[in-house]
Amino acid sequence: MNAGEAAGSLTSAGASRHWLTVRSVSVVVPVYNSEQTLPLLIDRLEGVLVSLAVPYEAILVNDGSRDRSWEGICELAKGRSWILGINLLRNYGQHNALLCGIRAARGDVVVTLDDDLQNPPEEIGKLLARLDQGFDVVYGSPLKEQHGIWRDAASRITKIVLQSTMGARVARQVSAFRAFRTRLRDASEQCHGPFPSIDVLLTWGTTRFSAVPVRHDPRFAGRSNYTLTRLLIHAFNMMTGFSTLPLRIGSLLGFVFAAFGFAVLALVVGRYLIQGSTVQGFAFLASIIAIFSGVQLFTLGMIGEYLGRMHFRLMERPPYVVGETTRKE
């Protein structure tokens, strides 16, 4: 059943369509240790979705939470037919959980947002309004991010990497708060690798991206699970998983240091011809060897990373495994 056919089974918010041309909306929320924030998130989300006056649903994907988040999802789903809870067998990562929710979505448009209330549900209307202007993907770009210095720095690095990977101008404005047409998932239907990137996968289906400024609130409770280290690992995964940029850097370094080697050779030969002596000193020789060895090892390491990812894909390691859901078929 495709999204358009299934939209009729979503919870209807009323007959009036107001200003929206979208037929139905699916909100996907990856959940990790959010027992305290989920009730408030659902209350605010319900008010927003009702006001849109289109059929809607919310998909809460529990990504191996260590607290009682799954029990909370089950409680929230009671009496709310528009909520689908999905419990993954273990923690797979935010993008893997998002991929699971997106593939389960039945609405015409998918909206993704975090579970910590930093993405205000009240701003969803802005994303949908811009989507109605002929775009396929719209990001909610924070007016002012509520993170620490190191987290902000790592986020900027990740977005720079994402820009080179996506090849889209809007990459610098990418965020977890996004709205896109559900049909775009068809372009990445065969993606089964263990390290997906939702934003890169969206570029496989469209080039019509946009962004709108939205409010970014402080965390309601707890602390971010995205540390500096995790963000840098995510950036590295994107580079090696969806682009050949590291290999190109290795090739460039090889070219630069080959030129450097010829320059050193010219220095040695020139000194011999002019002064009748060679460049002396163990330190000079050791430095040259260390530099060239370092470049070689760096390039071999990059090749090894790509071979490792090919190995994982040949193993057909799944991006996630669903344990149970709240929906009774």
DRENSESE-310210 format. One line per 10 residues: for each residue x negated, y, z negated of N, C-alpha, C. Coordinates in steps of 0.05 Angstrom, whole numbers. Atoms other than C-alpha are relative to their C-alpha. Layout:
N
X Y Z X Y Z X Y Z | ...
# end
This chain:
329
-17 -24 0 0 0 0 -18 25 0 | 17 -24 -1 -30 68 20 11 21 -19 | -8 -21 19 -26 132 -21 26 12 6 | -25 -13 -8 31 161 19 24 -18 -7 | -22 18 6 75 99 10 4 -3 -30 | -2 4 29 59 92 -64 8 25 -14 | -5 -25 13 71 165 -79 29 0 -11 | -28 0 9 146 152 -85 4 -13 -26 | -2 14 25 134 107 -145 -12 15 -23 | 11 -16 21 98 161 -184 22 14 -15
-19 -14 16 133 197 -239 7 27 13 | -8 -25 -13 173 254 -208 4 22 -20 | -3 -22 19 170 322 -241 23 18 7 | -23 -17 -7 231 351 -205 3 2 30 | -6 -2 -29 262 367 -138 -15 23 13 | 12 -24 -11 231 435 -129 -30 -5 6 | 27 4 -7 164 435 -93 -18 25 -5 | 14 -25 4 145 508 -108 -19 6 23 | 19 -9 -20 82 530 -71 -17 -22 11 | 18 22 -8 49 462 -63 10 -14 25
-7 17 -23 47 424 3 -9 -29 -5 | 8 28 6 14 362 -29 25 -15 -8 | -23 16 6 62 305 -37 0 -11 -28 | 2 11 27 36 276 -102 -29 3 -10 | 26 -5 13 -22 282 -151 -8 -22 -19 | 12 19 19 -66 231 -186 -23 13 -15 | 21 -11 16 -109 256 -243 -17 -23 -12 | 18 21 9 -170 212 -258 -18 11 -22 | 16 -9 22 -205 219 -325 -18 -23 -10 | 18 20 12 -267 178 -344 -2 5 -30
-1 -3 30 -264 165 -419 -23 -14 -13 | 22 13 15 -323 153 -464 -1 14 -28 | 1 -10 28 -319 161 -540 16 26 -4 | -16 -24 1 -261 210 -535 26 -4 -16 | -23 6 17 -214 185 -588 14 25 -10 | -11 -25 12 -205 255 -617 12 18 20 | -9 -20 -20 -194 294 -553 23 -10 18 | -19 11 -19 -148 247 -514 29 9 -5 | -28 -8 4 -81 264 -548 5 29 9 | -3 -28 -8 -91 339 -538 -3 3 30
4 -1 -29 -116 328 -467 26 -8 15 | -24 10 -13 -54 288 -448 24 19 -4 | -22 -20 5 -6 339 -481 -3 23 19 | 4 -23 -18 -37 396 -441 3 -8 29 | -2 9 -27 -42 355 -378 29 -5 9 | -28 5 -7 31 334 -381 15 26 6 | -14 -25 -5 54 406 -386 -8 12 27 | 9 -10 -26 12 425 -325 12 -16 23 | -10 17 -21 34 366 -283 30 4 4 | -29 -5 -2 108 378 -298 5 26 15
-4 -26 -13 101 450 -276 -6 0 30 | 6 1 -29 73 429 -208 24 -10 16 | -24 9 -13 140 397 -192 -5 -18 24 | 5 21 -19 110 340 -151 -4 -26 -15 | 6 25 14 104 266 -167 -29 -1 -9 | 27 0 11 43 253 -211 -5 -25 -16 | 9 21 18 3 202 -250 -27 8 -12 | 26 -4 12 -57 202 -296 -13 -28 -4 | 15 25 2 -110 147 -294 -23 4 -19 | 20 -3 20 -152 141 -357 -18 -25 1
18 23 -3 -213 96 -346 -19 0 -24 | 17 2 24 -246 74 -411 -26 -14 8 | 26 9 -10 -320 67 -395 -16 -12 -23 | 15 14 21 -341 20 -452 -4 17 -25 | 3 -17 24 -327 69 -509 -6 -16 -25 | 7 14 25 -355 52 -577 20 7 -22 | -20 -6 20 -297 84 -615 26 -13 8 | -27 12 -5 -222 70 -611 13 14 24 | -12 -14 -23 -212 106 -545 20 -18 15 | -18 18 -15 -181 45 -512 26 -3 -15
-25 2 16 -131 36 -569 16 26 3 | -14 -25 -4 -115 110 -562 13 2 27 | -12 -1 -27 -103 103 -487 25 -17 0 | -23 18 1 -56 44 -500 24 14 -14 | -22 -14 14 -16 86 -550 11 22 17 | -9 -22 -17 -12 145 -503 17 -10 23 | -14 11 -23 12 100 -447 28 -10 -7 | -26 9 8 71 76 -488 21 22 4 | -21 -20 -4 133 113 -465 -8 20 22 | 9 -18 -21 93 149 -411 -7 -18 24
4 17 -24 101 110 -346 -20 12 20 | 18 -13 -19 58 161 -310 -30 -3 -8 | 28 5 8 -5 140 -349 -8 -29 6 | 12 26 -4 -47 82 -326 -27 -1 -14 | 25 4 14 -102 59 -373 -16 -23 12 | 17 22 -11 -161 18 -345 -23 -3 -19 | 21 5 18 -210 -14 -392 -23 -16 14 | 22 14 -12 -278 -32 -363 -14 -18 -20 | 11 20 19 -316 -91 -392 -24 11 -15 | 22 -13 14 -376 -47 -410 -4 28 11
6 -27 -10 -406 21 -399 -15 -1 26 | 13 0 -27 -422 31 -325 -10 27 8 | 8 -27 -8 -431 106 -322 24 16 10 | -22 -18 -8 -387 166 -306 9 -4 29 | -7 2 -28 -389 160 -231 12 -27 7 | -11 27 -5 -375 85 -232 29 -1 -11 | -27 -1 11 -315 97 -277 19 17 18 | -16 -17 -18 -291 153 -231 7 -16 25 | -5 15 -24 -298 107 -171 23 -20 -5 | -21 18 7 -254 56 -206 27 13 -1
-25 -14 1 -200 107 -221 9 10 27 | -8 -10 -27 -202 137 -151 11 -23 17 | -10 23 -16 -193 68 -120 28 -9 -10 | -27 8 10 -132 57 -165 21 22 4 | -19 -22 -3 -101 125 -149 20 -5 22 | -21 4 -20 -35 125 -111 11 27 10 | -10 -26 -8 -25 200 -103 -13 10 26 | 10 -12 -24 -36 242 -41 -26 16 -5 | 23 -15 8 -88 284 -78 -11 -11 -26 | 13 8 25 -138 263 -132 -13 24 -13
14 -20 17 -160 310 -187 -16 -14 -21 | 17 12 21 -218 290 -231 -9 22 -20 | 9 -18 21 -236 323 -297 -11 -16 -23 | 12 13 23 -276 307 -359 20 -3 -23 | -18 6 23 -246 281 -424 -5 18 -24 | 7 -16 24 -277 334 -470 13 27 -1 | -15 -25 -1 -229 391 -452 -16 24 8 | 15 -22 -11 -284 433 -423 11 9 28 | -15 -6 -25 -246 429 -357 29 4 -7 | -27 -5 9 -180 463 -375 20 -11 21
-20 10 -19 -121 425 -344 17 22 12 | -15 -22 -10 -87 492 -336 -11 13 26 | 13 -11 -24 -136 509 -280 4 -18 25 | -4 18 -23 -114 450 -236 14 14 23 | -14 -14 -21 -66 495 -199 -17 16 19 | 19 -15 -17 -124 537 -173 -13 -18 21 | 13 19 -18 -157 476 -142 20 -8 22 | -20 9 -19 -92 453 -109 7 22 19 | -7 -22 -18 -77 522 -82 -21 4 21 | 21 -2 -20 -145 525 -48 0 -23 19
-2 24 -17 -136 454 -23 21 4 22 | -22 -5 -19 -72 477 11 -9 19 23 | 9 -19 -21 -113 527 52 -16 -14 22 | 13 15 -22 -140 471 96 -25 -14 -7 | 25 13 8 -197 443 55 7 -29 -8 | -3 28 8 -208 369 38 -10 -4 -28 | 11 3 26 -249 378 -25 -3 28 -12 | 3 -25 14 -247 435 -76 -11 -5 -27 | 12 2 27 -292 443 -137 8 23 -17 | -4 -21 19 -277 482 -199 -27 9 -10
26 -10 8 -340 523 -208 2 16 -26 | -3 -14 26 -349 545 -281 -9 29 2 | 8 -28 2 -349 620 -292 -25 4 -18 | 23 0 18 -397 608 -350 -1 -27 -14 | 2 27 11 -421 539 -370 -6 2 -30 | 3 1 29 -417 522 -444 -19 -22 -8 | 20 20 7 -481 482 -449 -25 13 -12 | 25 -11 11 -549 489 -481 -20 7 23 | 20 -9 -20 -611 517 -445 -10 -24 16 | 12 22 -14 -641 449 -428 20 -14 17
-21 13 -16 -575 419 -405 6 17 25 | -5 -17 -23 -563 480 -360 -23 -3 21 | 23 3 -18 -634 473 -331 2 -26 15 | -2 26 -12 -624 399 -318 23 -1 20 | -23 -1 -19 -556 413 -286 -7 15 25 | 9 -14 -25 -588 463 -238 -17 -17 17 | 17 18 -15 -641 413 -219 17 -21 15 | -18 20 -12 -587 361 -206 14 11 24 | -14 -12 -22 -549 409 -162 -18 6 24 | 19 -4 -22 -611 426 -122 -4 -26 15
3 27 -13 -622 352 -109 25 -7 15 | -26 7 -13 -548 344 -93 3 16 26 | -2 -16 -24 -552 400 -42 -16 -13 23 | 17 13 -20 -609 365 -5 12 -27 9 | -12 26 -6 -570 299 -9 26 4 16 | -26 -4 -12 -501 326 10 -2 14 27 | 2 -16 -24 -525 375 62 23 20 3 | -22 -18 -1 -467 421 43 -7 25 -17 | 6 -25 14 -471 494 21 12 1 -28 | -15 -1 25 -421 483 -35 -13 -16 -22
12 18 19 -468 434 -69 -9 14 -26 | 8 -15 24 -493 488 -117 23 6 -19 | -24 -6 16 -421 496 -142 14 -26 -8 | -12 25 6 -407 422 -152 4 -3 -30 | -5 6 28 -376 401 -218 17 -25 -2 | -17 24 4 -338 343 -249 30 7 4 | -28 -10 -3 -274 385 -241 4 4 30 | -3 -1 -29 -254 371 -169 28 -10 9 | -24 11 -12 -193 359 -125 -6 -6 29 | 5 8 -28 -194 322 -59 23 -18 10
-21 16 -12 -148 286 -11 -8 -30 -2 | 6 28 7 -143 213 -29 -10 -16 24 | 8 15 -24 -153 190 43 -30 -1 4 | 29 -1 -3 -227 209 37 -13 -25 -11 | 13 24 12 -240 146 -4 -3 -22 21 | 2 20 -20 -230 105 59 -27 0 13 | 27 -2 -13 -297 130 86 -21 -15 -16 | 20 13 17 -334 99 26 11 -26 -11 | -13 24 10 -290 37 19 -19 -23 -3 | 19 22 0 -349 -9 33 -24 5 -18
22 -6 18 -395 24 -18 3 -17 -25 | -1 18 24 -409 -29 -72 -26 1 -16 | 25 -2 15 -476 -7 -98 4 7 -29 | -3 -5 29 -488 0 -174 -5 29 -7 | 6 -28 6 -507 74 -169 14 19 19 | -15 -18 -18 -451 112 -134 -2 29 -9 | -2 -29 6 -447 188 -130 25 9 15 | -25 -8 -11 -376 212 -119 -3 23 20 | 3 -23 -17 -398 278 -89 -13 -7 26 | 12 9 -25 -443 245 -38 19 -17 17
-19 17 -14 -390 194 -20 22 17 14 | -20 -17 -12 -341 251 -6 -10 12 26 | 12 -12 -25 -389 279 47 2 -20 23 | -2 20 -21 -381 213 85 26 3 15 | -26 -2 -12 -309 232 100 8 28 10 | -8 -27 -8 -308 307 109 -23 20 -3 | 18 -22 4 -346 372 116 14 25 -10 | -17 -23 8 -289 417 93 0 2 -31 | 3 -3 29 -312 435 22 5 29 -7 | -3 -27 10 -296 495 -20 -2 -1 -30
2 -1 29 -300 519 -92 15 25 -9 | -14 -22 12 -260 565 -137 -11 4 -29 | 9 -4 28 -283 598 -203 22 -8 -20 | -19 8 21 -250 567 -264 -12 4 -28 | 9 -3 28 -254 574 -339 -14 -26 -9 | 15 23 11 -303 528 -375 -1 4 -30 | -3 -3 29 -286 518 -449 -22 -15 -15 | 19 16 17 -331 495 -506 12 -27 -6 | -9 27 6 -327 422 -525 19 1 -24 | -19 0 22 -267 408 -570 -12 -16 -24
11 16 22 -304 354 -610 -24 -16 12 | 22 16 -8 -368 313 -608 -21 15 16 | 20 -12 -16 -427 326 -563 -3 -14 27 | 2 11 -27 -444 315 -490 -16 -25 1 | 15 25 -5 -466 246 -468 -21 3 22 | 19 -6 -21 -505 278 -411 -23 15 -12 | 24 -13 10 -573 292 -440 -18 9 23 | 20 -8 -21 -632 323 -402 -10 -24 15 | 12 24 -12 -661 254 -390 20 -13 19 | -21 13 -16 -595 225 -364 6 16 26
-4 -16 -24 -585 283 -316 -22 -3 20 | 23 4 -18 -655 276 -288 1 -27 13 | -2 27 -11 -644 201 -280 22 -1 22 | -22 -1 -20 -578 216 -244 -10 13 26 | 10 -14 -23 -614 265 -198 -19 -19 16 | 19 18 -14 -668 213 -182 16 -23 14 | -17 20 -12 -614 160 -169 13 10 26 | -12 -11 -24 -581 206 -120 -20 2 23 | 21 -3 -21 -646 220 -83 -7 -27 13 | 9 25 -11 -666 148 -76 23 -17 10
-23 16 -9 -595 121 -66 13 10 25 | -16 -11 -22 -568 169 -14 -17 18 19 | 16 -16 -19 -627 203 21 -28 -12 2 | 28 9 -3 -698 192 46 -19 22 -8 | 17 -22 8 -724 256 15 -26 -8 -15 | 25 8 13 -774 221 -32 -20 -12 19 | 19 12 -20 -803 182 26 -12 22 18 | 10 -22 -16 -809 247 66 -21 16 -16 | 20 -14 17 -845 279 6 -26 -16 0 | 24 17 -1 -893 219 5 -15 3 26
13 -4 -27 -906 227 80 -14 27 1 | 12 -27 -1 -918 302 71 -25 1 -17 | 24 1 17 -966 289 13 -23 -14 14 | 20 15 -15 -1002 238 56 -13 17 21 | 11 -17 -21 -1010 288 112 -18 22 -12 | 15 -22 13 -1033 344 65 -27 -10 -10 | 25 9 11 -1085 302 31 -18 -13 21 | 17 8 -22 -1109 272 96 -15 24 11 | 13 -24 -9 -1122 343 118 -21 9 -20 | 19 -6 21 -1156 355 51 -25 -17 2
22 18 -3 -1199 294 62 -19 8 23 | 17 -9 -22 -1222 319 130 -15 26 -7 | 14 -24 9 -1238 386 98 -24 -6 -17 | 22 9 17 -1281 351 45 -22 -12 18 | 20 12 -18 -1315 311 101 -16 22 15 | 13 -22 -14 -1329 376 139 -20 14 -19 | 18 -13 19 -1359 406 75 -25 -16 -4 | 24 17 4 -1405 346 64 -18 0 24 | 16 0 -25 -1428 343 137 -13 27 4 | 11 -27 -4 -1436 419 141 -23 6 -19
21 -5 20 -1477 422 77 -25 -16 7 | 23 17 -7 -1521 365 102 -15 13 24 | 12 -12 -24 -1533 399 169 -14 27 -6 | 11 -26 6 -1545 468 139 -22 -1 -21 | 19 0 22 -1581 453 74 -17 -25 -1 | 15 25 1 -1605 383 87 5 -17 -24 | -7 15 24 -1571 356 25 30 -6 -1 | -28 6 3 -1505 324 7 11 12 -26 | -13 -10 25 -1454 345 -46 -6 -21 -22 | 8 18 22 -1479 315 -111 20 2 -23
-16 -1 24 -1444 298 -175 21 -22 -1 | -20 21 4 -1404 240 -202 28 11 -4 | -26 -13 6 -1348 287 -225 15 6 26 | -12 -6 -26 -1336 310 -153 12 -25 13 | -9 25 -12 -1332 239 -127 24 -12 -14 | -22 12 16 -1288 215 -184 26 15 4 | -24 -16 -4 -1240 273 -174 13 -6 26 | -11 5 -27 -1232 260 -100 14 -27 0 | -12 27 1 -1219 186 -113 26 0 -16 | -23 -1 17 -1169 201 -168 24 13 14
-21 -14 -15 -1130 250 -125 12 -17 21 | -10 16 -22 -1124 204 -66 14 -25 -10 | -13 24 12 -1107 144 -110 27 7 -11 | -25 -9 11 -1053 184 -144 21 3 21 | -19 -3 -22 -1020 202 -78 9 -27 11 | -7 27 -10 -1023 130 -55 19 -15 -19 | -18 13 20 -992 104 -119 28 13 -1 | -26 -13 -1 -938 157 -116 17 -10 23 | -14 9 -24 -919 137 -45 9 -29 -3 | -7 28 4 -921 63 -63 23 -3 -20
-22 0 20 -876 77 -123 26 7 12 | -24 -7 -14 -825 111 -79 10 -23 18 | -7 23 -16 -826 53 -31 12 -23 -17 | -10 20 19 -817 6 -91 28 6 -9 | -27 -7 9 -756 45 -114 21 -7 21 | -18 6 -22 -723 38 -46 3 -31 3 | -1 30 -2 -740 -37 -44 18 -11 -23 | -16 8 22 -709 -44 -113 29 4 4 | -29 -5 -5 -644 -12 -91 10 -18 22 | -8 20 -20 -642 -56 -30 5 -27 -13
-3 25 15 -651 -115 -77 26 -2 -15 | -25 0 15 -593 -94 -121 24 -2 19 | -22 1 -19 -548 -84 -60 3 -28 12 | -1 27 -11 -566 -152 -32 12 -20 -21 | -11 16 22 -547 -181 -100 30 4 -2 | -29 -7 1 -478 -148 -89 9 4 -29 | -7 -7 28 -479 -123 -161 23 20 1 | -23 -18 -2 -410 -91 -172 -4 26 -15 | 3 -25 15 -405 -18 -193 15 1 -26 | -16 2 25 -354 -37 -247 16 -26 1
-18 23 2 -312 -94 -272 22 7 -20 | -23 -7 16 -242 -83 -299 7 -23 -19 | -7 20 20 -225 -119 -364 30 -3 -2 | -29 0 2 -151 -100 -372 11 28 7 | -14 -26 -6 -100 -46 -355 25 1 -17 | -25 -4 15 -39 -17 -389 24 -5 17 | -22 3 -18 4 -26 -327 7 -29 2 | -10 28 -3 46 -89 -326 12 -3 28 | -10 4 -27 55 -113 -255 23 -19 0
# end
